[in-house]
Each structure stands twice: as C-alpha cells, then as structure tokens.
Amino acid sequence: MGKKYKLTTEKKKLGNSILYRVEALRDFGIVKKGNKGGFVESEKNLSQQMEAWVSGNAWVSGNAMVSGDAMVSGDAMVYGNAMVYGNAMVSGNAMVSGDIKICKGNVFAYLETLTEFTTIKQEHGILFVTEFKGHKEVSGNS
C-alpha cells in the first residue's frame, strides 16, 4: 500500500538531534491525507503500517518506536528504547523513556517521566498513569 506519511522540512532541534514533523500521504484511521502530525527523529520511530500516529507537538526519538494502532499526542515525549504499540495512547505531558513498553490498551499518561509505577488510577476500563519508573510493561484494557 506504500508509505502512509513523510518527513517534512519542518524541524525541531532537541539536544544533538533534529526531529522532523510528519505529514500523512493518505487517509488511515482518523488521520486524513495532508494532516500534519508531531515530530520524529527518523522513520524508524513511527511505523508505516496500520494506524500508528504521532500528533500535535508530541515527539518520538532515539530507538523509541510507535506502531500498531498506537497514538502519541499532545506534548508527549517518547524516547530511549520505549515502545508504544497495540491500541495504546500516550498523551498530555507524558515522558516515556528507558525500556518502557505500553501496549494493547488505552493508556493515558499525564505528568512526569514514565520510567516505575507510582500512581495508577483506573476508570471505566481505562488506565490513567501519572508516573512510572524502571522497566515496566502495560497491556490490556486495564
């Protein structure tokens, strides 16, 4: 089916890295052709398959990867070796880093760096995470 997005010439400098805004090349999921998304360091950070997307001012860099039907939005930051996949959603001011894996469910992360669970709240099958530390995996509709 070909590529679903391209890297634009719009750049954001982050430390020693340069991130590029993504732009949809075709319709998929809730994204329409021509929609501009968030920022990635390279195509290795956002899958060209399924409906994965980075939107708003969110960014993904390093060895981090967003795939499946996952969404990273708002001002969220995903970096290091973090993986966001399945139907996971990371939003707000969340920072996901290290070896964190967020997958297979609706996860709304707000506030601090996501690196040991310290604060978790569940409402109506949705997991609200406000802080992680260490090496964790979140999955399911919990």
C-alpha positions as CSV (number, residue, x, y, z in Angstrom):
1,M,0.0,0.0,0.0
2,G,3.0,2.3,0.2
3,K,4.1,4.8,2.8
4,K,1.4,6.5,4.9
5,Y,3.5,9.5,5.9
6,K,6.6,11.5,5.0
7,L,9.0,13.6,6.9
8,T,8.5,17.3,6.2
9,T,11.2,20.0,6.1
10,E,9.8,21.5,9.4
11,K,12.4,20.7,12.0
12,K,12.8,20.9,15.8
13,K,16.2,20.7,17.4
14,L,16.3,18.6,20.5
15,G,19.8,18.4,22.1
16,N,22.0,16.9,19.5
17,S,19.1,15.5,17.5
18,I,16.9,17.0,14.8
19,L,13.3,16.0,14.7
20,Y,11.0,16.3,11.6
21,R,7.3,16.9,11.5
22,V,5.3,14.1,9.8
23,E,2.6,14.6,7.2
24,A,0.1,12.0,6.1
25,L,0.3,10.8,2.5
26,R,-3.0,9.0,2.6
27,D,-6.1,8.6,4.8
28,F,-5.8,6.0,7.6
29,G,-7.8,5.7,10.8
30,I,-8.7,9.2,12.0
31,V,-5.8,10.8,10.0
32,K,-6.6,12.4,6.6
33,K,-4.2,12.9,3.7
34,G,-2.3,16.1,4.2
35,N,-2.7,16.2,8.1
36,K,0.5,17.3,9.8
37,G,1.4,15.3,12.9
38,G,4.0,15.5,15.6
39,F,7.8,15.1,15.3
40,V,10.1,12.0,14.8
41,E,13.8,11.8,14.5
42,S,13.6,9.3,11.7
43,E,11.1,6.8,10.0
44,K,12.3,4.1,12.4
45,N,10.4,5.9,15.2
46,L,6.9,5.6,13.6
47,S,5.7,2.6,11.7
48,Q,4.4,3.0,8.1
49,Q,2.0,0.1,8.8
50,M,-1.5,0.1,10.4
51,E,-2.8,3.3,12.1
52,A,0.1,4.4,14.4
53,W,0.4,8.2,14.6
54,V,2.2,11.0,16.4
55,S,0.2,14.2,16.6
56,G,0.2,17.7,18.0
57,N,3.6,18.7,19.5
58,A,4.4,15.2,20.6
59,W,7.7,13.7,19.6
60,V,9.5,10.3,19.3
61,S,13.2,9.9,19.1
62,G,16.2,7.7,19.7
63,N,15.4,3.9,19.4
64,A,11.8,4.5,20.5
65,M,9.0,3.1,18.3
66,V,5.3,3.8,17.8
67,S,3.5,1.0,15.9
68,G,0.2,-0.9,15.5
69,D,-2.7,1.4,16.1
70,A,-1.0,3.4,18.9
71,M,-1.2,7.2,19.2
72,V,1.2,9.6,20.8
73,S,-0.3,13.1,21.1
74,G,-0.4,16.4,22.9
75,D,3.1,17.4,24.2
76,A,4.1,13.8,25.0
77,M,7.7,12.6,24.5
78,V,8.7,9.1,23.8
79,Y,12.4,8.3,23.6
80,G,15.2,5.9,24.6
81,N,14.2,2.3,23.9
82,A,10.5,2.8,24.7
83,M,7.8,1.1,22.6
84,V,4.2,2.3,22.3
85,Y,2.1,-0.2,20.3
86,G,-1.2,-2.1,20.0
87,N,-4.0,0.3,20.8
88,A,-2.0,2.3,23.4
89,M,-2.4,6.1,23.7
90,V,0.2,8.3,25.3
91,S,-0.9,11.9,25.7
92,G,-0.7,15.1,27.8
93,N,2.8,16.0,29.0
94,A,3.9,12.4,29.4
95,M,7.5,11.4,29.1
96,V,8.0,7.7,28.2
97,S,11.6,6.5,28.2
98,G,14.0,3.7,29.0
99,D,12.8,0.2,28.3
100,I,9.1,1.0,28.9
101,K,6.5,-0.9,26.7
102,I,3.0,0.4,26.5
103,C,0.7,-1.8,24.5
104,K,-2.7,-3.4,23.8
105,G,-4.9,-1.0,25.6
106,N,-5.9,2.6,26.3
107,V,-3.3,4.2,28.5
108,F,-3.5,7.9,29.1
109,A,-0.3,9.1,30.7
110,Y,0.0,12.6,32.2
111,L,2.6,14.5,34.2
112,E,6.0,13.0,34.9
113,T,8.6,10.8,33.3
114,L,7.4,7.3,32.6
115,T,10.3,5.3,33.7
116,E,8.3,2.7,37.9
117,F,4.7,2.7,38.5
118,T,4.0,5.0,41.4
119,T,0.5,6.4,40.6
120,I,-2.2,4.5,38.7
121,K,-5.9,5.1,38.6
122,Q,-8.5,3.1,36.6
123,E,-11.8,4.5,35.4
124,H,-14.2,2.7,33.1
125,G,-11.6,0.3,31.8
126,I,-9.0,3.0,31.0
127,L,-5.8,3.1,32.9
128,F,-4.6,6.6,33.9
129,V,-0.9,6.6,34.7
130,T,0.8,9.6,36.2
131,E,4.3,8.3,36.9
132,F,6.4,5.2,36.0
133,K,10.0,4.3,36.9
134,G,12.1,1.3,35.9
135,H,11.3,-1.4,33.3
136,K,7.6,-2.0,33.0
137,E,5.0,-3.2,30.5
138,V,1.4,-2.1,30.4
139,S,-1.1,-4.1,28.4
140,G,-4.8,-4.9,28.1
141,N,-7.7,-2.7,28.8
142,S,-6.7,-2.1,32.4
